[in-house]
Amino acid sequence: MRTLAGSTLISALILFGIATPALAWEETDQQAYYNKMSLLKVMLEGARIRAVETNDLQTLCLIMSIGNDVTVRYVELNPNDVEISNRLDGMRNDMTACLALLYNKE
């Protein structure tokens, strides 16, 4: 494969081999949102357990706030997604309750 044709073939295989997986990583706003929220859900569950065990409401409220920020940004970019807009309303209510508990504790 040390000929020009061989080099061209190898180059083409490498190019298409690298370009194809890169295209698979392109994701929509909704996919990116769900990926972020999946990670935050794991963190939120850990924070809930910690809040119950050690009364650490600050961490719980902080992670809820991050989830709200991610959701607000998504809704700004996709205002027609009614499902996520409705979810944001519930998330805001949950965070308000968390903050109320936090400030009443202090």
C-alpha positions as CSV (number, residue, x, y, z in Angstrom):
1,M,0.0,0.0,0.0
2,R,2.9,2.3,-0.5
3,T,1.6,3.6,-3.8
4,L,-0.4,6.8,-4.3
5,A,-3.6,4.8,-4.8
6,G,-2.9,2.9,-1.6
7,S,-2.2,6.1,0.3
8,T,-5.4,7.7,-1.0
9,L,-7.4,4.6,0.0
10,I,-5.9,4.6,3.5
11,S,-6.5,8.3,3.8
12,A,-10.1,7.9,2.7
13,L,-10.7,5.1,5.1
14,I,-9.3,7.1,8.0
15,L,-11.3,10.2,7.0
16,F,-14.6,8.4,6.8
17,G,-13.8,6.3,9.8
18,I,-13.2,9.4,11.9
19,A,-15.9,11.6,10.4
20,T,-18.8,9.1,10.8
21,P,-18.5,8.7,14.6
22,A,-18.1,12.4,15.0
23,L,-21.5,12.9,13.3
24,A,-23.1,10.5,15.7
25,W,-22.2,12.8,18.6
26,E,-24.3,15.6,17.2
27,E,-27.3,15.9,19.4
28,T,-30.5,18.0,19.5
29,D,-31.3,20.5,22.2
30,Q,-33.7,18.0,23.7
31,Q,-31.1,15.2,23.8
32,A,-28.6,17.5,25.4
33,Y,-31.2,18.6,27.9
34,Y,-32.2,15.1,28.8
35,N,-28.5,14.1,29.2
36,K,-27.9,17.0,31.6
37,M,-31.0,16.3,33.6
38,S,-30.1,12.6,33.9
39,L,-26.9,13.5,35.5
40,L,-28.5,16.1,37.7
41,K,-31.1,13.5,38.7
42,V,-28.4,11.2,40.1
43,M,-26.9,14.2,42.0
44,L,-30.3,15.3,43.3
45,E,-31.0,11.8,44.6
46,G,-27.7,11.8,46.5
47,A,-28.5,15.3,47.8
48,R,-31.9,14.1,49.0
49,I,-30.4,11.2,50.9
50,R,-27.8,13.6,52.4
51,A,-30.6,16.1,53.4
52,V,-32.5,13.4,55.2
53,E,-29.4,11.9,56.9
54,T,-27.5,15.1,57.8
55,N,-30.1,17.9,57.3
56,D,-28.0,19.4,54.5
57,L,-30.7,21.3,52.7
58,Q,-28.2,23.7,51.1
59,T,-26.8,21.1,48.7
60,L,-30.3,19.9,47.8
61,C,-31.5,23.4,47.0
62,L,-28.3,24.2,45.1
63,I,-28.7,21.1,42.8
64,M,-32.4,22.0,42.3
65,S,-31.3,25.5,41.3
66,I,-28.9,24.1,38.7
67,G,-31.7,21.9,37.3
68,N,-34.0,25.0,37.1
69,D,-31.3,26.9,35.3
70,V,-30.7,24.2,32.8
71,T,-34.5,23.9,32.2
72,V,-34.9,27.7,31.8
73,R,-32.2,27.8,29.2
74,Y,-33.7,24.9,27.3
75,V,-37.2,26.5,27.4
76,E,-35.7,29.8,26.2
77,L,-34.2,27.9,23.2
78,N,-37.4,25.8,22.6
79,P,-40.4,27.8,23.7
80,N,-42.8,25.5,22.0
81,D,-42.0,22.5,24.2
82,V,-45.0,22.6,26.4
83,E,-44.0,19.4,28.3
84,I,-40.7,20.9,29.5
85,S,-42.4,24.3,30.2
86,N,-44.9,22.5,32.5
87,R,-42.0,20.6,34.1
88,L,-40.3,23.9,34.8
89,D,-43.3,25.2,36.8
90,G,-43.2,22.1,39.0
91,M,-39.4,22.4,39.4
92,R,-39.8,26.0,40.5
93,N,-42.4,25.0,43.1
94,D,-40.1,22.3,44.4
95,M,-37.2,24.7,44.7
96,T,-39.3,27.3,46.4
97,A,-40.4,24.7,49.0
98,C,-36.7,23.7,49.5
99,L,-35.6,27.3,50.0
100,A,-38.5,27.9,52.4
101,L,-37.4,24.9,54.5
102,L,-33.8,26.1,54.4
103,Y,-34.6,29.6,55.5
104,N,-37.0,28.5,58.2
105,K,-34.4,26.1,59.6
106,E,-31.9,29.0,60.1
